[in-house]
């Protein structure tokens, strides 16, 4: 085992990592839109996407129109920026959590109040790390299939007559495609293909995460009986259970997305019916 950090060094390390985590958390919220450029806010993006989608759908072409290509490229850059920042935040939070839990395990004689502070901070940081992991997963998925990631913006909210008419036609074609009673237009084929890719991406991502979490759970449970310290056993047991449950949740995500990939039409139709 590595030697414990001196209190002063530990304090500086915790402070530096905490400050870096705060900066990255702020950047996650405010930086991606500025880095991606083009659109002022979500409403501006939604309006631009809807107008570009109507133009594209009416063209009958398979290839995106310049306007739609611009929106999809922006959304790709947005998700890449958000995913990179979330990944950096996850790394910092893991390092911060490791220091906090190590300090807690080696903190006998420091007083109940200080030990409780280390434990509480460790729980909070662990929870934030889980949320950061989810953010990484979602943004990688959005970067892999940015067009499908934009599709929910076609539903809900205020709409004009052109958009409402186009959406109704999309829904009609989808319903006919699902029932096998109609032809699939080039634009609809692209939509179904990217929607399927969107779910393939999450299935793969969740499978990788499930494997990693399962490995961490195994490591924790292997160390559990070897530790004679009650406090260490509680921490190892808690992490073992958390990793195992999170792995099971990831497996459920894999199954759900794989099912959608096998038959994407009904799920895409549900989206346009407002069910996603």
C-alpha positions in Angstrom: 0.0 0.0 0.0 1.2 3.5 -0.7 2.2 5.8 2.1 -0.5 8.3 3.3 -0.2 11.9 2.2 0.9 14.4 4.7 -2.1 16.5 6.0 -0.8 19.7 4.3 -0.2 17.9 1.0 -3.5 16.1 1.2 -5.3 19.4 1.8 -3.6 21.0 -1.2 -4.3 18.0 -3.5 -8.0 18.0 -2.4 -8.3 21.7 -2.9 -6.7 21.6 -6.4 -8.8 18.7 -7.6 -12.0 20.3 -6.1 -11.3 23.6 -7.8 -10.5 21.8 -11.1 -13.8 19.8 -10.8 -15.7 23.1 -10.3 -14.1 24.7 -13.3 -14.9 21.7 -15.5 -18.5 21.4 -14.2 -19.0 25.1 -15.2 -17.3 24.5 -18.5 -19.6 21.5 -19.2 -22.6 23.9 -19.0 -21.4 27.0 -20.7 -18.5 26.1 -23.0 -19.9 23.6 -25.6 -22.2 26.0 -27.2 -19.5 28.6 -27.5 -17.0 26.0 -28.8 -19.4 24.6 -31.4 -20.5 28.1 -32.6 -23.4 29.0 -34.9 -26.5 29.0 -32.6 -27.3 31.3 -29.7 -29.5 29.0 -27.7 -31.6 25.9 -27.9 -34.6 27.7 -29.4 -32.5 29.1 -32.2 -31.1 25.6 -32.9 -34.6 24.0 -32.8 -36.0 26.6 -35.2 -33.1 26.2 -37.6 -33.3 22.4 -37.5 -37.0 22.3 -38.1 -36.8 24.7 -41.1 -33.8 22.7 -42.5 -35.7 19.4 -42.0 -38.8 20.6 -43.8 -36.6 21.7 -46.8 -34.7 18.4 -46.8 -37.8 16.2 -46.5 -39.5 18.0 -49.4 -36.5 17.7 -51.6 -36.8 13.9 -51.7 -33.0 13.5 -51.7 -31.0 11.1 -49.6 -28.1 13.5 -49.0 -28.6 16.3 -46.5 -29.3 19.8 -47.7 -26.6 22.4 -46.9 -28.8 23.9 -44.2 -29.4 20.5 -42.5 -25.8 19.6 -42.9 -24.8 22.8 -41.1 -27.1 22.0 -38.1 -26.0 18.3 -37.9 -22.3 19.4 -38.0 -23.0 21.9 -35.2 -24.7 19.2 -33.1 -21.8 16.8 -33.6 -19.3 19.5 -32.5 -21.5 20.3 -29.5 -21.6 16.7 -28.3 -17.8 16.2 -28.9 -17.1 19.3 -26.8 -19.5 18.2 -24.1 -18.2 14.6 -24.1 -14.5 15.7 -23.8 -15.3 18.0 -20.9 -17.4 15.3 -19.2 -14.6 12.8 -19.6 -12.1 15.2 -18.1 -14.5 15.9 -15.2 -14.9 12.1 -14.7 -11.1 11.6 -14.4 -10.8 14.5 -11.9 -13.7 13.2 -9.8 -12.3 9.7 -9.8 -9.0 11.0 -8.5 -10.7 13.3 -6.0 -12.9 10.4 -4.8 -9.9 8.1 -4.4 -8.1 10.7 -2.3 -11.2 11.2 -0.1 -11.8 7.6 0.5 -8.1 6.9 1.2 -8.1 9.8 3.7 -11.3 8.3 5.3 -9.8 4.8 5.6 -6.5 6.1 7.1 -8.1 8.8 9.3 -8.3 7.0 12.6 -7.5 9.4 15.4 -8.4 12.5 13.4 -11.7 12.9 15.1 -15.3 11.8 14.3 -16.1 15.1 12.7 -13.3 15.1 10.2 -13.8 11.4 9.3 -17.5 12.1 8.7 -16.6 15.0 6.5 -14.3 12.8 4.4 -17.0 10.1 4.1 -19.7 12.6 3.2 -17.5 14.3 0.6 -16.6 10.8 -0.8 -20.2 9.9 -1.2 -21.0 13.2 -3.0 -18.0 13.0 -5.3 -18.8 9.3 -6.1 -22.4 10.3 -7.0 -21.1 13.2 -9.2 -18.7 10.7 -10.9 -21.6 8.5 -11.8 -23.5 11.5 -13.3 -20.3 12.4 -15.2 -20.1 8.9 -16.6 -23.7 9.1 -17.8 -22.9 12.4 -19.4 -19.9 10.9 -21.2 -22.1 8.0 -22.5 -24.9 10.3 -23.7 -22.6 12.7 -25.5 -20.6 9.9 -27.2 -23.9 8.5 -28.4 -24.9 12.0 -29.7 -21.6 12.5 -31.5 -21.9 9.1 -33.2 -25.4 9.8 -34.5 -26.0 13.6 -34.2 -28.9 13.6 -36.7 -30.9 11.0 -34.7 -30.0 13.0 -31.6 -31.7 16.0 -33.1 -35.0 14.3 -34.0 -36.7 14.9 -30.6 -36.6 18.6 -31.5 -39.1 18.0 -34.2 -41.8 17.1 -31.7 -43.5 19.2 -29.0 -43.5 23.0 -28.5 -44.8 25.7 -30.9 -44.9 24.7 -34.5 -45.9 26.3 -37.8 -48.1 24.9 -40.5 -45.3 23.7 -42.8 -43.5 21.9 -40.0 -46.8 20.3 -38.8 -47.6 19.1 -42.3 -44.1 17.7 -42.8 -44.2 15.9 -39.4 -47.6 14.4 -40.3 -46.2 13.1 -43.5 -43.2 11.6 -41.8 -45.4 9.9 -39.3 -47.7 8.5 -42.0 -44.7 7.1 -44.0 -43.3 5.6 -40.8 -46.6 4.0 -39.9 -46.9 2.5 -43.4 -43.2 1.4 -43.3 -43.8 -0.3 -39.9 -46.9 -2.1 -41.2 -45.2 -3.1 -44.4 -47.8 -1.4 -46.6 -45.7 1.5 -48.0 -42.4 2.3 -49.6 -39.6 3.9 -47.7 -38.5 7.2 -49.1 -34.7 8.0 -49.3 -35.1 10.6 -46.5 -37.0 8.2 -44.3 -34.4 5.5 -44.9 -31.6 7.8 -43.8 -33.6 8.7 -40.7 -34.2 5.0 -39.8 -30.6 4.2 -40.4 -29.2 7.0 -38.2 -31.8 6.2 -35.5 -30.6 2.6 -35.5 -27.0 3.7 -35.4 -27.9 5.9 -32.4 -29.1 2.9 -30.5 -26.2 0.7 -31.7 -23.8 3.3 -30.2 -25.5 3.2 -26.8 -25.6 -0.6 -26.8 -21.8 -0.8 -27.4 -21.1 2.0 -24.9 -23.2 0.4 -22.2 -21.7 -3.0 -22.8 -18.2 -1.6 -22.3 -19.3 0.2 -19.2 -21.0 -2.9 -17.9 -17.8 -5.0 -18.3 -15.6 -2.3 -16.6 -18.1 -2.0 -13.7 -18.3 -5.8 -13.3 -14.5 -5.9 -13.2 -14.4 -3.3 -10.5 -17.0 -5.2 -8.5 -15.0 -8.4 -8.7 -11.9 -6.5 -7.5 -13.7 -5.0 -4.6 -15.2 -8.3 -3.5 -11.9 -10.1 -3.8 -10.3 -7.5 -1.5 -13.2 -7.6 0.9 -12.3 -10.9 2.8 -8.6 -10.0 2.9 -9.2 -6.8 4.9 -9.2 -7.0 8.6 -10.3 -3.4 9.0 -14.0 -3.0 9.6 -14.1 0.5 8.0 -12.2 -0.8 4.9 -14.6 -3.8 4.6 -17.6 -1.4 4.6 -16.2 0.8 1.9 -15.2 -2.2 -0.3 -18.5 -3.8 0.2 -20.4 -0.6 -0.6 -18.3 -0.1 -3.8 -18.8 -3.8 -4.7 -22.6 -3.5 -4.5 -22.7 -0.1 -6.3 -20.5 -1.4 -9.1 -22.5 -4.6 -9.4 -25.9 -2.8 -9.5 -24.6 -0.3 -12.0 -23.3 -3.1 -14.2 -26.8 -4.7 -14.1 -28.3 -1.3 -15.0 -25.9 -1.0 -18.0 -26.9 -4.5 -19.1 -30.5 -3.5 -19.1 -29.6 -0.5 -21.3 -27.7 -2.9 -23.7 -30.8 -5.1 -24.0 -33.2 -2.2 -24.5 -31.1 -0.6 -27.2 -30.3 -3.9 -28.9 -34.1 -4.6 -29.1 -34.6 -1.2 -30.7 -31.8 -1.8 -33.3 -33.5 -5.1 -34.3 -36.7 -3.2 -35.1 -36.2 0.6 -35.1 -39.4 1.5 -36.9 -41.8 1.3 -34.0 -39.5 3.2 -31.6 -39.0 5.9 -34.2 -42.8 6.1 -34.7 -43.3 6.4 -31.0 -40.9 9.4 -31.0 -43.1 11.2 -33.6 -46.1 10.2 -31.5 -44.5 12.0 -28.6 -43.6 8.8 -26.7 -39.8 9.4 -26.5 
